[in-house]
Amino acid sequence: MKRYHFEYEIPSAQKTGTFSWVANSEDEARKGVQAKIADFEFIAAEDVVVGKLIEIKETTGNQYYECEGCSA
């Protein structure tokens, strides 16, 4: 698995940012990023435009994950 880091935009809110997701493929990561940003922003997934892939990083066996409540 790899960590994919993307730019994203929410046109209706005129908001941009970056977000990353660990996945087996870029397509899987794009879908995960889109859904997670929509969840955080309380909007429909269709309102999130996942843009340019910024970087891909290798992951290790010692991964640290925060739950949604802990990272907010």
FENHUSUL-V306846 format. One record per residue. N is the residue number from 1. PHI is phi in whole degrees, 0 to 359 (none if undefined). Layout:
N;PHI  N;PHI
This chain:
1;none  2;227  3;262  4;257  5;247  6;239  7;274  8;217  9;219  10;240  11;303  12;295  13;255  14;51  15;239  16;229  17;182  18;228  19;204  20;237  21;209  22;268  23;202  24;276  25;212  26;296  27;299  28;298  29;294  30;300  31;294  32;295  33;298  34;300  35;294  36;292  37;297  38;301  39;296  40;296  41;268  42;58  43;227  44;286  45;302  46;295  47;278  48;259  49;254  50;276  51;258  52;297  53;281  54;277  55;199  56;234  57;240  58;288  59;257  60;246  61;288  62;256  63;268  64;246  65;237  66;260  67;287  68;302  69;293  70;283  71;269  72;278
